[in-house]
Amino acid sequence: MAGKKASLACSVCGSRNYSKSVSEGQRTERLEIKKFCKHCQQHTLHKETK
């Protein structure tokens, strides 16, 4: 089953570096993952955007 794609934006600079497949079930909060940002050159918190 294919899920919905969500973009992950850096919380520091705001660039959308990653996309991730997420399930379409009832979710109350947005996805937050610590990933490497190529613009900031460091590991930062990336949050799900629409």
CHARMM-style PDB file with segment names, atoms N, HN, CA, C and O in Angstrom:
ATOM      1  N   MET     1       0.828  -1.177   0.000  1.00  0.00      PROA
ATOM      2  CA  MET     1       0.000   0.000   0.000  1.00  0.00      PROA
ATOM      3  C   MET     1       0.881   1.253   0.000  1.00  0.00      PROA
ATOM      4  O   MET     1       1.816   1.360   0.794  1.00  0.00      PROA
ATOM      5  N   ALA     2       0.588   2.164  -0.862  1.00  0.00      PROA
ATOM      6  HN  ALA     2      -0.171   2.077  -1.507  1.00  0.00      PROA
ATOM      7  CA  ALA     2       1.362   3.396  -0.940  1.00  0.00      PROA
ATOM      8  C   ALA     2       0.824   4.416   0.056  1.00  0.00      PROA
ATOM      9  O   ALA     2      -0.387   4.582   0.206  1.00  0.00      PROA
ATOM     10  N   GLY     3       1.735   5.086   0.723  1.00  0.00      PROA
ATOM     11  HN  GLY     3       2.718   4.951   0.601  1.00  0.00      PROA
ATOM     12  CA  GLY     3       1.353   6.103   1.692  1.00  0.00      PROA
ATOM     13  C   GLY     3       1.512   7.487   1.116  1.00  0.00      PROA
ATOM     14  O   GLY     3       1.907   7.648  -0.039  1.00  0.00      PROA
ATOM     15  N   LYS     4       1.207   8.475   1.910  1.00  0.00      PROA
ATOM     16  HN  LYS     4       0.886   8.345   2.848  1.00  0.00      PROA
ATOM     17  CA  LYS     4       1.334   9.872   1.526  1.00  0.00      PROA
ATOM     18  C   LYS     4       2.784  10.303   1.704  1.00  0.00      PROA
ATOM     19  O   LYS     4       3.459   9.846   2.626  1.00  0.00      PROA
ATOM     20  N   LYS     5       3.268  11.184   0.823  1.00  0.00      PROA
ATOM     21  HN  LYS     5       2.720  11.555   0.073  1.00  0.00      PROA
ATOM     22  CA  LYS     5       4.632  11.684   0.952  1.00  0.00      PROA
ATOM     23  C   LYS     5       4.628  12.976   1.741  1.00  0.00      PROA
ATOM     24  O   LYS     5       3.790  13.851   1.521  1.00  0.00      PROA
ATOM     25  N   ALA     6       5.570  13.087   2.660  1.00  0.00      PROA
ATOM     26  HN  ALA     6       6.250  12.376   2.838  1.00  0.00      PROA
ATOM     27  CA  ALA     6       5.696  14.291   3.474  1.00  0.00      PROA
ATOM     28  C   ALA     6       7.094  14.859   3.274  1.00  0.00      PROA
ATOM     29  O   ALA     6       8.066  14.107   3.219  1.00  0.00      PROA
ATOM     30  N   SER     7       7.202  16.172   3.167  1.00  0.00      PROA
ATOM     31  HN  SER     7       6.412  16.784   3.211  1.00  0.00      PROA
ATOM     32  CA  SER     7       8.497  16.832   3.064  1.00  0.00      PROA
ATOM     33  C   SER     7       8.982  17.160   4.469  1.00  0.00      PROA
ATOM     34  O   SER     7       8.197  17.501   5.354  1.00  0.00      PROA
ATOM     35  N   LEU     8      10.304  17.049   4.654  1.00  0.00      PROA
ATOM     36  HN  LEU     8      10.942  16.772   3.935  1.00  0.00      PROA
ATOM     37  CA  LEU     8      10.901  17.384   5.935  1.00  0.00      PROA
ATOM     38  C   LEU     8      11.724  18.649   5.768  1.00  0.00      PROA
ATOM     39  O   LEU     8      12.633  18.694   4.940  1.00  0.00      PROA
ATOM     40  N   ALA     9      11.415  19.677   6.548  1.00  0.00      PROA
ATOM     41  HN  ALA     9      10.676  19.640   7.222  1.00  0.00      PROA
ATOM     42  CA  ALA     9      12.105  20.962   6.461  1.00  0.00      PROA
ATOM     43  C   ALA     9      12.987  21.156   7.688  1.00  0.00      PROA
ATOM     44  O   ALA     9      12.609  20.799   8.804  1.00  0.00      PROA
ATOM     45  N   CYS    10      14.152  21.718   7.467  1.00  0.00      PROA
ATOM     46  HN  CYS    10      14.459  22.007   6.560  1.00  0.00      PROA
ATOM     47  CA  CYS    10      15.098  22.017   8.543  1.00  0.00      PROA
ATOM     48  C   CYS    10      14.496  23.095   9.444  1.00  0.00      PROA
ATOM     49  O   CYS    10      13.943  24.079   8.954  1.00  0.00      PROA
ATOM     50  N   SER    11      14.603  22.910  10.748  1.00  0.00      PROA
ATOM     51  HN  SER    11      15.052  22.111  11.147  1.00  0.00      PROA
ATOM     52  CA  SER    11      14.044  23.889  11.685  1.00  0.00      PROA
ATOM     53  C   SER    11      14.933  25.117  11.825  1.00  0.00      PROA
ATOM     54  O   SER    11      14.483  26.137  12.348  1.00  0.00      PROA
ATOM     55  N   VAL    12      16.201  25.048  11.365  1.00  0.00      PROA
ATOM     56  HN  VAL    12      16.566  24.220  10.940  1.00  0.00      PROA
ATOM     57  CA  VAL    12      17.116  26.185  11.473  1.00  0.00      PROA
ATOM     58  C   VAL    12      17.011  27.085  10.243  1.00  0.00      PROA
ATOM     59  O   VAL    12      16.732  28.277  10.368  1.00  0.00      PROA
ATOM     60  N   CYS    13      17.236  26.513   9.045  1.00  0.00      PROA
ATOM     61  HN  CYS    13      17.463  25.544   8.943  1.00  0.00      PROA
ATOM     62  CA  CYS    13      17.259  27.345   7.836  1.00  0.00      PROA
ATOM     63  C   CYS    13      15.973  27.249   7.017  1.00  0.00      PROA
ATOM     64  O   CYS    13      15.735  28.100   6.161  1.00  0.00      PROA
ATOM     65  N   GLY    14      15.131  26.228   7.258  1.00  0.00      PROA
ATOM     66  HN  GLY    14      15.325  25.536   7.954  1.00  0.00      PROA
ATOM     67  CA  GLY    14      13.850  26.119   6.571  1.00  0.00      PROA
ATOM     68  C   GLY    14      13.890  25.418   5.232  1.00  0.00      PROA
ATOM     69  O   GLY    14      12.851  25.303   4.581  1.00  0.00      PROA
ATOM     70  N   SER    15      15.052  24.940   4.788  1.00  0.00      PROA
ATOM     71  HN  SER    15      15.896  25.033   5.316  1.00  0.00      PROA
ATOM     72  CA  SER    15      15.124  24.273   3.487  1.00  0.00      PROA
ATOM     73  C   SER    15      14.521  22.875   3.577  1.00  0.00      PROA
ATOM     74  O   SER    15      14.690  22.176   4.577  1.00  0.00      PROA
ATOM     75  N   ARG    16      13.826  22.483   2.531  1.00  0.00      PROA
ATOM     76  HN  ARG    16      13.689  23.050   1.719  1.00  0.00      PROA
ATOM     77  CA  ARG    16      13.194  21.166   2.480  1.00  0.00      PROA
ATOM     78  C   ARG    16      14.150  20.192   1.821  1.00  0.00      PROA
ATOM     79  O   ARG    16      14.245  20.134   0.595  1.00  0.00      PROA
ATOM     80  N   ASN    17      14.863  19.422   2.642  1.00  0.00      PROA
ATOM     81  HN  ASN    17      14.787  19.469   3.638  1.00  0.00      PROA
ATOM     82  CA  ASN    17      15.924  18.542   2.164  1.00  0.00      PROA
ATOM     83  C   ASN    17      15.478  17.113   1.912  1.00  0.00      PROA
ATOM     84  O   ASN    17      16.031  16.451   1.033  1.00  0.00      PROA
ATOM     85  N   TYR    18      14.509  16.623   2.645  1.00  0.00      PROA
ATOM     86  HN  TYR    18      14.060  17.161   3.359  1.00  0.00      PROA
ATOM     87  CA  TYR    18      14.147  15.216   2.608  1.00  0.00      PROA
ATOM     88  C   TYR    18      12.658  15.049   2.363  1.00  0.00      PROA
ATOM     89  O   TYR    18      11.861  15.943   2.650  1.00  0.00      PROA
ATOM     90  N   SER    19      12.295  13.886   1.828  1.00  0.00      PROA
ATOM     91  HN  SER    19      12.942  13.160   1.595  1.00  0.00      PROA
ATOM     92  CA  SER    19      10.889  13.494   1.726  1.00  0.00      PROA
ATOM     93  C   SER    19      10.777  12.082   2.285  1.00  0.00      PROA
ATOM     94  O   SER    19      11.701  11.279   2.153  1.00  0.00      PROA
ATOM     95  N   LYS    20       9.647  11.784   2.904  1.00  0.00      PROA
ATOM     96  HN  LYS    20       8.897  12.436   3.011  1.00  0.00      PROA
ATOM     97  CA  LYS    20       9.457  10.503   3.559  1.00  0.00      PROA
ATOM     98  C   LYS    20       8.034  10.033   3.346  1.00  0.00      PROA
ATOM     99  O   LYS    20       7.102  10.837   3.356  1.00  0.00      PROA
ATOM    100  N   SER    21       7.862   8.752   3.154  1.00  0.00      PROA
ATOM    101  HN  SER    21       8.618   8.099   3.145  1.00  0.00      PROA
ATOM    102  CA  SER    21       6.544   8.167   2.992  1.00  0.00      PROA
ATOM    103  C   SER    21       5.941   7.927   4.372  1.00  0.00      PROA
ATOM    104  O   SER    21       6.563   7.291   5.223  1.00  0.00      PROA
ATOM    105  N   VAL    22       4.728   8.438   4.594  1.00  0.00      PROA
ATOM    106  HN  VAL    22       4.223   8.955   3.903  1.00  0.00      PROA
ATOM    107  CA  VAL    22       4.056   8.281   5.885  1.00  0.00      PROA
ATOM    108  C   VAL    22       2.689   7.650   5.655  1.00  0.00      PROA
ATOM    109  O   VAL    22       2.104   7.793   4.581  1.00  0.00      PROA
ATOM    110  N   SER    23       2.182   6.948   6.670  1.00  0.00      PROA
ATOM    111  HN  SER    23       2.657   6.832   7.542  1.00  0.00      PROA
ATOM    112  CA  SER    23       0.876   6.308   6.567  1.00  0.00      PROA
ATOM    113  C   SER    23      -0.229   7.356   6.634  1.00  0.00      PROA
ATOM    114  O   SER    23      -0.034   8.443   7.179  1.00  0.00      PROA
ATOM    115  N   GLU    24      -1.381   7.024   6.078  1.00  0.00      PROA
ATOM    116  HN  GLU    24      -1.538   6.142   5.634  1.00  0.00      PROA
ATOM    117  CA  GLU    24      -2.498   7.968   6.032  1.00  0.00      PROA
ATOM    118  C   GLU    24      -3.440   7.823   7.224  1.00  0.00      PROA
ATOM    119  O   GLU    24      -4.532   8.391   7.217  1.00  0.00      PROA
ATOM    120  N   GLY    25      -3.038   7.076   8.240  1.00  0.00      PROA
ATOM    121  HN  GLY    25      -2.151   6.614   8.246  1.00  0.00      PROA
ATOM    122  CA  GLY    25      -3.881   6.868   9.418  1.00  0.00      PROA
ATOM    123  C   GLY    25      -4.050   8.133  10.227  1.00  0.00      PROA
ATOM    124  O   GLY    25      -3.518   9.186   9.876  1.00  0.00      PROA
ATOM    125  N   GLN    26      -4.794   8.024  11.311  1.00  0.00      PROA
ATOM    126  HN  GLN    26      -5.226   7.168  11.596  1.00  0.00      PROA
ATOM    127  CA  GLN    26      -5.042   9.167  12.186  1.00  0.00      PROA
ATOM    128  C   GLN    26      -3.770   9.488  12.969  1.00  0.00      PROA
ATOM    129  O   GLN    26      -3.379   8.736  13.861  1.00  0.00      PROA
ATOM    130  N   ARG    27      -3.129  10.603  12.633  1.00  0.00      PROA
ATOM    131  HN  ARG    27      -3.447  11.214  11.908  1.00  0.00      PROA
ATOM    132  CA  ARG    27      -1.951  11.066  13.358  1.00  0.00      PROA
ATOM    133  C   ARG    27      -2.277  12.413  13.958  1.00  0.00      PROA
ATOM    134  O   ARG    27      -2.871  13.266  13.298  1.00  0.00      PROA
ATOM    135  N   THR    28      -1.890  12.611  15.214  1.00  0.00      PROA
ATOM    136  HN  THR    28      -1.408  11.919  15.750  1.00  0.00      PROA
ATOM    137  CA  THR    28      -2.222  13.855  15.887  1.00  0.00      PROA
ATOM    138  C   THR    28      -1.089  14.869  15.837  1.00  0.00      PROA
ATOM    139  O   THR    28      -1.326  16.069  15.970  1.00  0.00      PROA
ATOM    140  N   GLU    29       0.146  14.396  15.644  1.00  0.00      PROA
ATOM    141  HN  GLU    29       0.339  13.421  15.536  1.00  0.00      PROA
ATOM    142  CA  GLU    29       1.269  15.323  15.617  1.00  0.00      PROA
ATOM    143  C   GLU    29       2.140  15.074  14.390  1.00  0.00      PROA
ATOM    144  O   GLU    29       2.096  13.999  13.792  1.00  0.00      PROA
ATOM    145  N   ARG    30       2.921  16.068  14.029  1.00  0.00      PROA
ATOM    146  HN  ARG    30       2.956  16.941  14.516  1.00  0.00      PROA
ATOM    147  CA  ARG    30       3.770  15.976  12.848  1.00  0.00      PROA
ATOM    148  C   ARG    30       5.071  15.253  13.172  1.00  0.00      PROA
ATOM    149  O   ARG    30       5.536  15.249  14.311  1.00  0.00      PROA
ATOM    150  N   LEU    31       5.639  14.649  12.151  1.00  0.00      PROA
ATOM    151  HN  LEU    31       5.261  14.652  11.225  1.00  0.00      PROA
ATOM    152  CA  LEU    31       6.873  13.896  12.274  1.00  0.00      PROA
ATOM    153  C   LEU    31       8.053  14.828  12.516  1.00  0.00      PROA
ATOM    154  O   LEU    31       8.171  15.860  11.856  1.00  0.00      PROA
ATOM    155  N   GLU    32       8.929  14.474  13.457  1.00  0.00      PROA
ATOM    156  HN  GLU    32       8.833  13.636  13.994  1.00  0.00      PROA
ATOM    157  CA  GLU    32      10.136  15.243  13.750  1.00  0.00      PROA
ATOM    158  C   GLU    32      11.307  14.274  13.836  1.00  0.00      PROA
ATOM    159  O   GLU    32      11.293  13.346  14.645  1.00  0.00      PROA
ATOM    160  N   ILE    33      12.327  14.491  12.995  1.00  0.00      PROA
ATOM    161  HN  ILE    33      12.338  15.244  12.338  1.00  0.00      PROA
ATOM    162  CA  ILE    33      13.495  13.623  12.942  1.00  0.00      PROA
ATOM    163  C   ILE    33      14.742  14.484  12.933  1.00  0.00      PROA
ATOM    164  O   ILE    33      14.764  15.543  12.305  1.00  0.00      PROA
ATOM    165  N   LYS    34      15.776  14.041  13.623  1.00  0.00      PROA
ATOM    166  HN  LYS    34      15.759  13.181  14.133  1.00  0.00      PROA
ATOM    167  CA  LYS    34      17.052  14.744  13.594  1.00  0.00      PROA
ATOM    168  C   LYS    34      17.863  14.189  12.425  1.00  0.00      PROA
ATOM    169  O   LYS    34      18.222  13.012  12.424  1.00  0.00      PROA
ATOM    170  N   LYS    35      18.156  15.041  11.417  1.00  0.00      PROA
ATOM    171  HN  LYS    35      17.865  15.997  11.418  1.00  0.00      PROA
ATOM    172  CA  LYS    35      18.868  14.630  10.216  1.00  0.00      PROA
ATOM    173  C   LYS    35      19.932  15.669   9.862  1.00  0.00      PROA
ATOM    174  O   LYS    35      19.945  16.771  10.410  1.00  0.00      PROA
ATOM    175  N   PHE    36      20.821  15.300   8.940  1.00  0.00      PROA
ATOM    176  HN  PHE    36      20.810  14.404   8.496  1.00  0.00      PROA
ATOM    177  CA  PHE    36      21.882  16.206   8.511  1.00  0.00      PROA
ATOM    178  C   PHE    36      21.341  17.179   7.465  1.00  0.00      PROA
ATOM    179  O   PHE    36      20.698  16.768   6.498  1.00  0.00      PROA
ATOM    180  N   CYS    37      21.606  18.478   7.666  1.00  0.00      PROA
ATOM    181  HN  CYS    37      22.128  18.812   8.451  1.00  0.00      PROA
ATOM    182  CA  CYS    37      21.206  19.508   6.709  1.00  0.00      PROA
ATOM    183  C   CYS    37      22.441  19.918   5.917  1.00  0.00      PROA
ATOM    184  O   CYS    37      23.442  20.346   6.492  1.00  0.00      PROA
ATOM    185  N   LYS    38      22.365  19.785   4.591  1.00  0.00      PROA
ATOM    186  HN  LYS    38      21.552  19.438   4.124  1.00  0.00      PROA
ATOM    187  CA  LYS    38      23.534  20.113   3.770  1.00  0.00      PROA
ATOM    188  C   LYS    38      23.770  21.620   3.686  1.00  0.00      PROA
ATOM    189  O   LYS    38      24.871  22.043   3.334  1.00  0.00      PROA
ATOM    190  N   HSD    39      22.773  22.433   3.997  1.00  0.00      PROA
ATOM    191  HN  HSD    39      21.879  22.090   4.282  1.00  0.00      PROA
ATOM    192  CA  HSD    39      22.944  23.886   3.968  1.00  0.00      PROA
ATOM    193  C   HSD    39      23.559  24.399   5.271  1.00  0.00      PROA
ATOM    194  O   HSD    39      24.410  25.289   5.242  1.00  0.00      PROA
ATOM    195  N   CYS    40      23.143  23.855   6.400  1.00  0.00      PROA
ATOM    196  HN  CYS    40      22.452  23.133   6.424  1.00  0.00      PROA
ATOM    197  CA  CYS    40      23.671  24.253   7.702  1.00  0.00      PROA
ATOM    198  C   CYS    40      24.973  23.525   8.045  1.00  0.00      PROA
ATOM    199  O   CYS    40      25.720  23.969   8.917  1.00  0.00      PROA
ATOM    200  N   GLN    41      25.245  22.417   7.367  1.00  0.00      PROA
ATOM    201  HN  GLN    41      24.639  22.057   6.659  1.00  0.00      PROA
ATOM    202  CA  GLN    41      26.419  21.581   7.613  1.00  0.00      PROA
ATOM    203  C   GLN    41      26.445  21.010   9.036  1.00  0.00      PROA
ATOM    204  O   GLN    41      27.508  20.902   9.648  1.00  0.00      PROA
ATOM    205  N   GLN    42      25.260  20.644   9.559  1.00  0.00      PROA
ATOM    206  HN  GLN    42      24.397  20.732   9.062  1.00  0.00      PROA
ATOM    207  CA  GLN    42      25.186  20.033  10.876  1.00  0.00      PROA
ATOM    208  C   GLN    42      23.878  19.247  11.007  1.00  0.00      PROA
ATOM    209  O   GLN    42      22.965  19.395  10.194  1.00  0.00      PROA
ATOM    210  N   HSD    43      23.807  18.421  12.030  1.00  0.00      PROA
ATOM    211  HN  HSD    43      24.549  18.300  12.690  1.00  0.00      PROA
ATOM    212  CA  HSD    43      22.586  17.667  12.304  1.00  0.00      PROA
ATOM    213  C   HSD    43      21.600  18.587  13.012  1.00  0.00      PROA
ATOM    214  O   HSD    43      21.910  19.153  14.061  1.00  0.00      PROA
ATOM    215  N   THR    44      20.413  18.734  12.435  1.00  0.00      PROA
ATOM    216  HN  THR    44      20.161  18.275  11.583  1.00  0.00      PROA
ATOM    217  CA  THR    44      19.386  19.592  13.009  1.00  0.00      PROA
ATOM    218  C   THR    44      18.055  18.843  13.028  1.00  0.00      PROA
ATOM    219  O   THR    44      17.912  17.786  12.413  1.00  0.00      PROA
ATOM    220  N   LEU    45      17.101  19.400  13.732  1.00  0.00      PROA
ATOM    221  HN  LEU    45      17.217  20.258  14.232  1.00  0.00      PROA
ATOM    222  CA  LEU    45      15.756  18.830  13.790  1.00  0.00      PROA
ATOM    223  C   LEU    45      15.017  19.179  12.509  1.00  0.00      PROA
ATOM    224  O   LEU    45      14.954  20.348  12.128  1.00  0.00      PROA
ATOM    225  N   HSD    46      14.454  18.172  11.838  1.00  0.00      PROA
ATOM    226  HN  HSD    46      14.504  17.223  12.147  1.00  0.00      PROA
ATOM    227  CA  HSD    46      13.658  18.371  10.626  1.00  0.00      PROA
ATOM    228  C   HSD    46      12.216  18.037  10.950  1.00  0.00      PROA
ATOM    229  O   HSD    46      11.927  16.986  11.522  1.00  0.00      PROA
ATOM    230  N   LYS    47      11.302  18.942  10.581  1.00  0.00      PROA
ATOM    231  HN  LYS    47      11.537  19.796  10.117  1.00  0.00      PROA
ATOM    232  CA  LYS    47       9.890  18.764  10.867  1.00  0.00      PROA
ATOM    233  C   LYS    47       9.102  18.557   9.592  1.00  0.00      PROA
ATOM    234  O   LYS    47       9.469  19.070   8.535  1.00  0.00      PROA
ATOM    235  N   GLU    48       8.021  17.807   9.690  1.00  0.00      PROA
ATOM    236  HN  GLU    48       7.723  17.390  10.548  1.00  0.00      PROA
ATOM    237  CA  GLU    48       7.158  17.512   8.551  1.00  0.00      PROA
ATOM    238  C   GLU    48       6.407  18.778   8.115  1.00  0.00      PROA
ATOM    239  O   GLU    48       5.864  19.509   8.944  1.00  0.00      PROA
ATOM    240  N   THR    49       6.388  19.020   6.804  1.00  0.00      PROA
ATOM    241  HN  THR    49       6.829  18.427   6.130  1.00  0.00      PROA
ATOM    242  CA  THR    49       5.604  20.121   6.247  1.00  0.00      PROA
ATOM    243  C   THR    49       4.585  19.545   5.284  1.00  0.00      PROA
ATOM    244  O   THR    49       4.646  18.369   4.927  1.00  0.00      PROA
ATOM    245  N   LYS    50       3.658  20.374   4.872  1.00  0.00      PROA
ATOM    246  HN  LYS    50       3.608  21.330   5.162  1.00  0.00      PROA
ATOM    247  CA  LYS    50       2.634  19.892   3.934  1.00  0.00      PROA
ATOM    248  C   LYS    50       3.089  19.960   2.517  1.00  0.00      PROA
ATOM    249  OT1 LYS    50       2.342  19.591   1.611  1.00  0.00      PROA
TER     250      LYS     50
END
